[in-house]
Amino acid sequence: MRRFIMLLALGAIVPAANAQDFFIYPAEGQSQDQQDQDEFQCMRFATDRTGFDPRATPRATTAAPQQQGSVVGGAARGALLGTAVGAIAGDTGRGAAMGAAGGGMLGGMRRRDSDRQRDQWARQESANYQRNRDEFNRAFRACMEGRGYTLH
């Protein structure tokens, strides 16, 4: 499940990465075979310089925060605690009900906080990927332009 969420979060950035592919024009009359060879060598150059390979499956650079809290789990734990407190006070049913309500609220608040942390993590991972892709694009562009191509 955790791996699925990481891939889902990173999968949202793949279309943006593909949108940055270049149109390459051989400004000095290079043949298609020469262009293919130059593109391959410049891809390798850019990957070696930046450590980023746009052909690789995106991977998280940090672990995703653990999902925490749930209304049901909080209510169950609250009901158990409320039952114990209610037994001491002489009304286990009322203690269980109050504990369940309080535990459910706390569980829900923990879940929302956990969801916010995961959203922030996903945005940070997306920004890291985009920054790495931009660096790769700069290196690739410099290599191809140095070989006499125009990139748009």
N, C-alpha and C positions, 0 to 999 in steps of 0.2 A: 504494500500500500504506500509506504513512504517513497519508494523509488518511483511509483506511478505519479505521485503528486509532484515530485521533482521534475520528472520528464514533462508533465503537463505544464508546469510553470515555465520551464525552459522552452517548451514547444511553442509557446505564444510568441517567442522572439524570432523563430526561424523564418517566417514570411518577411519580416523586416530585413533580415540578413540577405535573403535572396533578392530583395528589391534593390540592393546595393550592387548587384552585378553590373559590370561595365559593358558598354558597346565599344568594341575595339576596332579601330580603323587602321589598316596598314598604310601609313602616310608616305612611306618610301617604296611602295610597290612590292612589298614582301609577298611571297606565295603563301597559299593556305598551309602547306606543309611547314614552311618557316614560321608562320604565325603560331601554329599548334605547338611547335617545338619551343618557341619563345614563351608562350603562355605557361607551358609545363615548367620550364626552368624558372620563370618568375614566380610561379606558385610555390615552388620549392624554396626559392630565395626568401620570399615573404614569410613562409612558415618557419624557416630556420631563424630568421631575424626576430620574429615576434613570438614564436612558440604557439601560434594559433593556426589551426587548420580548419577552414570553413567547411570542408567536406566531412569532417568528423561529427558524430552525434554530440550535440551540446551536453555538457556535464556541469553539475553544480560545483562551485569552488569551495563551498562550505556546506556543512550538514544542515538540513532543514530543522527548524525548531520542532520539538515534539508536540503533537496535538494533545491538549490537556482540557479537562473539564467536560461535563455534559450535564444536562438538566436531570436526566434519569439517574445517572450515577450519583450526582449530588443529592438528589432526593432520597435515594436508597440509603446513602451514608447518613444523611440527616435524620431519616426515620429511625435508623438503628440507635443513633445517639439520643434522639428524642424519646425513644422507648425507654432507654436506660434512665434518662433524667426523669421521665414521667413515672417510672416505677418508684423512684425515690420519693417523688412528690405525691404519689398515690393515684395518678391518672395516666396509665400507659398509652391509652388511645389518643388522648389529647396531646401528649408529649410527642408521640410518633407523628401526628399530623403537623404539628408546629415544626418539628425537626425536618420533615419532608419538604415543607414549603421553604424553609430557610436554606436547606441544603440544595434544593433545586435552583433557587436564586443564585447562590454562590457558585454552583456548577455552571450555570449559564453565563455568569460574569467571567469565570475562568475560561470558558470556551470562546467567548468573544475576544478576550485579551489574547488568547492563543491564536485565534484566526487573524487578528491584527498583526501579530508577530510574524506569522507565516506569509501574509501579504507583503509586509515590509521586506522579508527575506527574498521573496520572489522578485520584487522590484529591484533589489540590490543585485541579485544574480543576473537579471536582464540587463541592467546597466553595465555590469562587468563584461558580459558577453558583447554588448554593443561597443564598448570601449576597445576590447580586443579585436573585434572585427574592423573597427575604424583604423586601428594601427596596422592591421594586415593589409587593408585596402591602400593605405598610404605607401607601404613598402612595395606592393604589387604594382601600383600606378607608377612609382618612381622607376622601377625596373623596366616596365613596358615602354614608358616614354623615353628612357635611355636607349632603347633599342629601335626607336623611330616609329612608335605607334601613337595614335591619338586616342584617348579614352574619354568617353562620355557616359 
